[in-house]
């Protein structure tokens, strides 16, 4: 008996040691442990992001000022995408990983220095031009704003523009850590980004108004994406020297891979810009869409972003070693798990949309009428979760294969073709039509990437376990319908207790239906999700 107890205690201690080792900054992860780590840290980051959005909703509500604040991110985001899109953790990580695998550390360091120096200089020039012409660009992009909103939007945009330097440099530095399979420090960046935004509002909103949030975002970009990654890279011996060596062969390879990402426009990034453009004519529409999209970003990040970010270095290694069958098998396995999990998650989100939005946001200046409108947008966003999650993995598969041109040409065409869909649905269904158009566009995006990978035999679609995906879809429909039915009418008199009661009943019904569905259909999904390879 004592031997058995001792063995159990020893196993428990061993398990805790393995768990704690995962959270060491220097720990080199497997794809499985990296995904779990990123899911955990991203969830924590989104919780802090929720606190940020909840504070903004409480302090500023749904007003022309909050519309201007959310619109103020558009030009900085657009500049970052055009000048530095994809270079941080996509193209550079593949090159750096290859150099380190070949023992060419000096070449890797030289390439790193050249990329940082040249692109920071380009970004500074771009920020300077954007600062000068912000009023003209803002008037064109947000023609529906009042003169007061235009002035505020320009002011906030000019505060936020310098943050793009910290996002860019920090992103490239984080790629070094990712290439070494060190995921913890890059994962902590978003946590440190959100905290100063909240503190800025709490400490300075009386004096600076909503500008306090923009100053907090600028401080957060330095502390989170930039400083913590620089410290982590320095600790593993990464060095930097000013270098304008544009003749470096690896630098030119990086340029060749990055230019399609810089010039192309993916709907993944453009969706927010398009939503803000069309919604600028209605007071509060940008803010409500933003609140719905920010909450929707939580499952996207936990399911799609975590898996795709963790998988990229491993995809790149398999492709670089010409293990194409394993490459295809890993891509399809990742897609299957994400698609099946997303189908189930989206059914719960759609059923719980109103009590969830009301519980998360309604306080202060954010009223129940705002909750109802925001929940409607969240409902339609949730329907597209499976496509947002799948496209993230498909895109990383292309990048790992050293092909950035094909996906960006395809997604750019889809983005341009989607704009009339946004316009048409906005005219016919108002702001709700924008949420529906967003889902249609991202569905086309994901299907196109899957088809292109299939054509190149990099991830044949017929190898996906369609039987298991079909089971997940059927279970999702039944579980979501039952969960929505039992909660109907519970929020006639909204309250915190009512929201919690509705969410609890929805969750209980949904969980029971999913468990029964998995058992009746003899689905292997739970076993597949636990699989470590």
C-alpha positions in Angstrom: 0.0 0.0 0.0 2.8 2.5 1.0 4.6 1.7 -2.2 1.5 2.4 -4.3 0.9 5.7 -2.4 4.6 6.7 -2.8 4.4 5.9 -6.6 1.2 8.1 -6.9 2.9 11.0 -5.1 6.0 10.6 -7.2 3.8 10.6 -10.4 2.0 13.7 -9.2 5.2 15.6 -8.5 6.5 14.5 -11.9 3.3 15.8 -13.5 3.6 19.2 -11.7 7.3 19.5 -12.8 6.4 18.8 -16.4 3.6 21.4 -16.2 5.8 24.1 -14.6 8.5 23.4 -17.1 6.1 24.4 -19.9 5.9 27.9 -18.3 9.7 28.4 -18.2 10.6 31.2 -20.7 13.5 29.1 -22.0 11.5 25.9 -22.4 11.6 24.5 -26.0 8.1 23.3 -26.8 6.5 20.6 -28.9 3.6 21.6 -31.2 1.2 20.2 -28.6 2.6 22.0 -25.5 3.0 25.2 -27.5 -0.6 25.1 -28.5 -1.7 24.5 -24.9 0.5 27.3 -23.7 -0.7 29.8 -26.3 -4.3 28.9 -25.7 -3.8 29.6 -22.0 -2.0 32.9 -22.4 -4.3 34.1 -25.2 -7.3 33.3 -23.0 -5.7 35.4 -20.2 -4.9 38.1 -22.7 -8.5 38.2 -23.9 -9.8 38.4 -20.3 -7.6 41.5 -19.8 -8.8 42.7 -23.2 -12.4 42.2 -22.0 -11.6 44.3 -18.9 -10.3 47.0 -21.3 -13.4 46.9 -23.5 -15.7 46.7 -20.4 -14.0 49.7 -18.9 -14.3 51.7 -22.2 -18.0 50.7 -22.4 -18.6 51.8 -18.8 -16.6 55.1 -19.0 -17.5 56.2 -22.5 -20.5 54.2 -23.7 -21.6 54.2 -27.4 -20.9 57.8 -28.5 -19.4 59.7 -31.4 -16.2 59.9 -29.3 -15.9 56.1 -29.0 -16.5 55.8 -32.8 -13.7 58.3 -33.3 -11.4 56.3 -30.9 -12.0 53.0 -32.7 -11.6 54.6 -36.1 -8.3 56.1 -34.9 -6.7 52.7 -35.2 -7.5 52.3 -38.9 -4.6 54.3 -40.4 -2.0 53.0 -38.0 -3.2 49.4 -38.7 -3.2 50.0 -42.4 0.3 51.5 -42.4 1.7 48.6 -40.3 0.0 46.1 -42.7 1.3 47.8 -45.9 4.9 48.4 -44.7 5.5 45.5 -42.4 2.6 43.1 -43.1 3.6 39.5 -42.4 7.3 40.1 -41.8 7.2 39.6 -38.0 6.3 36.0 -37.4 5.6 34.6 -40.9 8.3 35.1 -43.4 11.2 35.8 -41.1 10.6 32.9 -38.8 10.9 30.4 -41.7 14.3 31.9 -42.8 15.7 32.1 -39.3 14.6 28.6 -38.4 16.4 27.3 -41.5 19.6 29.1 -40.7 19.6 27.9 -37.1 18.9 24.3 -38.2 21.9 24.5 -40.5 24.1 25.9 -37.7 24.5 29.3 -39.5 23.9 31.5 -36.5 26.1 34.4 -37.8 24.1 34.5 -41.1 20.9 34.5 -39.1 22.1 37.4 -36.9 23.2 39.5 -40.0 19.8 38.9 -41.7 18.0 39.9 -38.5 20.0 43.2 -38.2 19.5 44.1 -41.9 15.7 43.5 -41.7 15.3 45.5 -38.5 17.4 48.4 -39.7 16.0 48.8 -43.2 12.4 48.3 -42.4 12.4 50.5 -39.3 13.8 53.3 -41.5 11.0 52.7 -44.0 8.4 52.6 -41.2 9.6 55.9 -39.7 9.3 57.5 -43.1 5.8 56.1 -43.5 4.7 57.3 -40.1 6.0 60.8 -40.8 4.0 61.0 -44.1 0.9 59.6 -42.4 1.2 62.1 -39.5 1.3 64.9 -42.0 -1.6 63.7 -44.2 -3.8 62.2 -41.4 -6.6 64.9 -41.8 -7.0 64.2 -45.5 -6.9 60.4 -45.2 -9.4 60.5 -42.3 -11.8 62.7 -44.1 -11.8 60.3 -47.1 -12.1 57.1 -45.0 -14.8 58.4 -42.5 -16.8 60.8 -44.5 -19.8 60.2 -42.3 -18.1 61.7 -39.2 -19.1 65.2 -38.0 -16.4 67.9 -37.9 -15.9 67.3 -34.2 -15.4 63.6 -34.7 -13.0 64.3 -37.6 -10.8 66.5 -35.3 -10.8 63.9 -32.5 -10.1 61.0 -34.9 -7.1 62.9 -36.4 -5.8 63.6 -32.9 -6.1 60.0 -31.7 -4.6 58.6 -35.0 -1.5 60.8 -34.6 -1.0 59.5 -31.0 -1.3 55.9 -32.2 0.9 56.0 -35.3 4.4 55.8 -33.5 3.3 52.6 -31.8 3.7 50.8 -35.1 7.5 50.9 -34.7 7.3 49.0 -31.4 4.8 46.5 -32.9 7.1 45.9 -35.9 10.4 45.6 -34.2 8.9 43.5 -31.4 7.2 41.2 -33.9 10.5 40.5 -35.7 12.3 39.9 -32.4 9.5 37.5 -31.3 10.1 35.5 -34.4 13.6 34.7 -33.1 12.1 33.3 -30.0 9.4 31.3 -31.9 12.1 29.8 -34.2 13.8 28.5 -31.0 10.4 27.0 -30.0 10.2 29.5 -27.1 6.6 30.6 -27.0 6.0 32.0 -23.5 7.6 35.5 -23.8 5.9 36.3 -27.2 2.7 35.1 -25.7 3.0 37.6 -22.8 3.2 40.6 -25.1 -0.5 41.1 -25.6 -1.0 41.0 -21.8 1.3 43.9 -21.2 -0.2 45.8 -24.1 -3.7 45.9 -22.6 -2.9 46.9 -19.1 -1.5 50.4 -19.8 -4.7 51.2 -21.8 -6.9 50.5 -18.8 -4.5 52.4 -16.5 -4.4 55.3 -18.9 -8.1 55.6 -18.8 -8.4 55.2 -15.0 -5.6 57.7 -14.2 -6.0 60.3 -16.9 -9.5 60.2 -18.4 -10.7 63.2 -16.3 -7.8 65.3 -17.7 -7.4 63.9 -21.2 -10.8 62.3 -22.0 -10.7 59.4 -24.4 -7.2 60.5 -25.5 -6.0 58.8 -22.3 -6.8 55.4 -23.9 -4.6 56.2 -27.0 -1.7 57.3 -24.8 -2.1 54.0 -22.9 -2.1 52.0 -26.1 1.2 53.8 -27.1 2.8 52.9 -23.8 1.4 49.3 -24.0 3.0 48.8 -27.5 6.4 49.7 -26.0 6.1 47.5 -22.9 4.3 44.5 -24.4 5.2 43.7 -28.0 8.6 45.5 -27.9 10.4 45.5 -24.6 9.6 42.0 -23.3 10.6 40.3 -26.5 13.8 42.3 -26.7 14.7 41.3 -23.2 13.9 37.6 -24.0 16.0 37.7 -27.2 18.9 39.3 -25.5 18.9 36.6 -22.8 19.5 33.9 -25.5 22.4 35.8 -27.0 20.7 37.6 -29.9 22.7 40.6 -31.0 21.9 43.6 -33.2 24.0 46.0 -35.2 22.8 48.8 -37.5 23.0 47.3 -41.0 21.8 48.6 -44.4 23.2 45.5 -46.1 20.4 45.2 -48.8 22.7 42.9 -50.8 22.5 40.2 -48.2 21.0 37.1 -50.0 18.8 36.2 -47.1 17.6 39.7 -46.9 16.6 39.6 -50.5 14.9 36.3 -50.0 12.9 37.9 -47.1 12.0 40.8 -49.4 10.8 38.3 -52.1 8.6 36.5 -49.6 7.3 39.6 -47.9 6.4 41.8 -50.8 3.2 39.8 -51.6 2.2 40.2 -47.9 2.9 43.9 -48.0 1.1 44.6 -51.3 -1.7 42.1 -51.0 -4.7 42.8 -48.9 -6.2 39.9 -46.9 -9.8 40.2 -45.7 -8.5 39.0 -42.3 -7.0 42.5 -41.8 -9.2 44.5 -44.2 -12.5 43.3 -42.6 -12.2 45.8 -39.7 -11.3 48.7 -42.1 -14.3 47.9 -44.3 -16.6 47.6 -41.4 -15.5 51.0 -40.0 -15.7 52.7 -43.4 -19.4 51.7 -44.1 -20.5 52.1 -40.4 -19.1 55.6 -40.0 -22.4 57.1 -41.2 -24.4 55.9 -38.2 -23.7 57.1 -34.7 -22.6 54.2 -32.5 -22.4 51.7 -35.3 -18.6 51.4 -35.3 -18.5 51.1 -31.6 -21.1 48.3 -31.4 -19.5 46.4 -34.2 -16.1 46.8 -32.5 -17.5 45.5 -29.2 -19.0 42.5 -30.9 -15.9 41.8 -33.0 -13.6 42.1 -30.0 -15.5 39.5 -28.0 -15.7 37.3 -31.1 -11.9 37.6 -31.4 -11.5 35.6 -28.2 -12.5 32.2 -29.7 -10.7 33.1 -32.9 -7.5 33.7 -31.0 -7.9 30.6 -28.7 -8.8 28.2 -31.5 -7.3 29.6 -34.7 -4.5 31.9 -33.7 -3.0 29.6 -31.0 -2.9 26.5 -33.2 -1.6 28.3 -36.3 1.0 30.3 -34.5 2.2 27.2 -32.6 2.2 25.1 -35.8 4.2 27.4 -38.1 7.7 26.5 -36.9 6.9 22.8 -37.1 5.2 23.1 -40.5 8.3 25.0 -41.7 10.7 22.3 -40.4 8.7 19.5 -42.0 8.6 21.2 -45.4 12.2 22.2 -45.2 13.2 18.6 -44.6 11.0 17.6 -47.6 8.8 15.4 -45.4 5.8 16.4 -47.5 3.5 13.5 -46.5 3.9 14.4 -42.8 3.5 18.1 -43.7 0.1 17.4 -45.3 -0.9 15.0 -42.5 -0.1 17.7 -39.9 -1.9 20.5 -41.7 -5.1 18.4 -42.2 -5.0 17.1 -38.6 -4.8 20.7 -37.3 -7.6 21.9 -39.6 -9.9 19.0 -38.6 -9.5 19.6 -34.9 -10.0 23.4 -35.2 -13.0 23.1 -37.5 -14.7 20.5 -35.3 -14.1 22.5 -32.1 -15.1 25.7 -33.8 -18.4 24.3 -35.0 -19.3 23.3 -31.4 -18.1 26.5 -29.9 -20.0 28.7 -32.4 -23.3 26.9 -31.6 -22.9 27.9 -27.9 -21.9 31.5 -28.8 -24.9 32.0 -31.0 -27.3 30.6 -28.4 -25.7 32.7 -25.6 -25.2 35.9 -27.7 -27.6 38.2 -25.9 -27.0 37.3 -22.2 -23.2 37.1 -22.9 -23.0 40.5 -24.5 -25.3 42.0 -21.8 -23.2 40.5 -19.0 -19.9 41.5 -20.5 -20.7 45.1 -21.6 -23.8 46.6 -20.0 -22.8 49.0 -17.3 -22.4 52.8 -17.0 -23.2 54.4 -20.4 -23.7 51.1 -22.2 -27.4 50.3 -22.0 -29.5 47.2 -22.7 -30.6 48.6 -26.0 -26.9 48.7 -27.0 -26.6 45.1 -25.8 -29.4 43.9 -28.1 -27.9 45.5 -31.1 -24.3 44.3 -30.3 -25.6 40.8 -29.6 -27.2 40.7 -33.1 -23.8 41.5 -34.7 -22.1 38.9 -32.4 -24.6 36.3 -33.4 -23.7 36.7 -37.1 -20.0 36.9 -36.5 -20.1 33.7 -34.5 -21.5 31.8 -37.5 -18.2 32.4 -39.3 -15.9 31.1 -36.5 -15.1 27.9 -38.3 -13.8 29.8 -41.4 -11.8 32.3 -39.4 -10.1 29.5 -37.5 -9.4 27.3 -40.5 -8.0 30.0 -42.8 -5.4 30.8 -40.1 -3.9 27.3 -40.4 -4.2 27.1 -44.2 -2.4 30.5 -44.5 0.5 29.3 -42.2 0.8 26.1 -44.3 1.5 28.3 -47.4 4.0 30.5 -45.5 5.8 27.4 -44.1 6.1 26.2 -47.7 7.8 29.4 -48.7 4.8 30.6 -50.9 3.4 33.9 -49.9 2.4 35.1 -53.4 -0.3 32.5 -54.1 -2.4 33.1 -51.0 -2.1 36.8 -51.1 -3.1 37.1 -54.7 -6.1 34.9 -54.0 -7.1 36.8 -50.8 -6.6 40.2 -52.4 -9.0 39.2 -55.2 -11.5 38.0 -52.7 -11.2 41.2 -50.6 -11.8 43.4 -53.6 -14.7 41.2 -54.7 -16.2 41.4 -51.2 -16.5 45.1 -51.0 -19.7 45.3 -53.2 -21.1 42.5 -51.0 -20.5 44.7 -47.9 -22.1 47.7 -49.7 -25.1 45.8 -50.9 -25.9 44.2 -47.6 -25.3 47.4 -45.7 -27.8 49.2 -48.0 -30.4 46.4 -47.6 -29.9 45.4 -43.9 -28.0 48.3 -42.4 -25.2 47.5 -39.9 -26.4 43.9 -39.5 -25.6 43.4 -43.2 -22.0 44.3 -42.5 -21.7 41.5 -40.0 -23.2 39.0 -42.5 -21.0 40.3 -45.3 -18.0 39.7 -43.0 -18.9 36.1 -42.6 -19.5 35.6 -46.3 -16.1 37.1 -47.2 -14.1 35.1 -44.7 -15.8 31.9 -45.8 -14.7 32.6 -49.4 -11.2 33.3 -48.0 -10.9 30.0 -46.2 -12.4 27.9 -49.0 -10.0 29.5 -51.6 -6.9 28.7 -49.4 -8.1 25.2 -48.9 -8.7 24.7 -52.6 -5.3 26.1 -53.5 -3.4 23.9 -51.1 -5.4 20.9 -52.4 -4.4 21.7 -56.0 -0.8 21.8 -55.0 -1.2 18.5 -53.1 0.2 20.2 -50.0 -2.9 19.3 -48.0 -5.3 17.2 -50.0 -8.9 18.0 -48.8 -10.1 14.5 -49.4 -7.8 13.3 -46.6 -9.7 15.3 -44.1 -12.0 13.2 -41.8 -15.2 14.5 -43.3 -17.2 11.9 -41.4 -16.1 13.3 -38.1 -16.5 16.9 -39.2 -20.1 16.1 -40.3 -20.8 14.6 -36.9 -19.5 17.8 -35.2 -21.7 20.0 -37.5 -24.8 17.9 -36.8 -24.2 18.0 -33.0 -23.6 21.7 -33.2 -26.9 22.4 -34.9 -28.9 20.3 -32.4 -27.1 21.5 -29.3 -27.3 25.2 -30.4 -31.0 24.9 -31.2 -31.9 23.3 -27.9 -29.8 25.7 -25.9 -31.3 28.7 -27.6 -34.8 27.3 -27.1 -34.6 26.8 -23.3 -33.3 30.4 -22.8 -35.9 32.2 -25.0 -37.7 34.9 -23.0 -35.4 34.8 -20.0 -34.1 38.3 -20.6 -37.5 40.1 -20.7 -36.3 41.9 -17.5 -32.5 42.0 -17.9 -30.2 41.9 -14.8 -26.8 40.5 -13.9 -28.5 37.6 -12.2 -30.7 37.0 -15.2 -27.7 37.0 -17.6 -25.9 34.5 -15.4 -29.0 32.3 -15.1 -29.5 32.3 -18.9 -25.9 31.6 -19.6 -25.9 28.8 -17.0 -29.0 27.2 -18.5 -27.7 27.5 -22.0 -24.3 26.0 -21.1 -25.9 23.1 -19.2 -28.3 22.3 -22.1 -25.6 22.7 -24.7 -23.1 20.6 -22.8 -25.6 17.8 -22.3 -26.6 17.8 -25.9 -23.0 17.8 -27.1 -22.1 14.9 -24.7 -25.1 12.9 -25.9 -24.3 13.7 -29.5 -20.7 12.6 -29.3 -21.8 9.4 -27.6 -24.6 8.6 -30.0 -22.5 9.3 -33.1 -19.5 7.5 -31.6 -17.4 10.5 -32.5 -13.6 10.3 -31.9 -13.3 14.1 -31.5 -12.4 14.2 -27.8 -9.7 11.6 -28.3 -8.4 13.4 -31.3 -8.2 16.7 -29.4 -6.1 15.1 -26.7 -3.7 13.6 -29.1 -0.2 15.0 -28.6 1.1 14.5 -32.2 
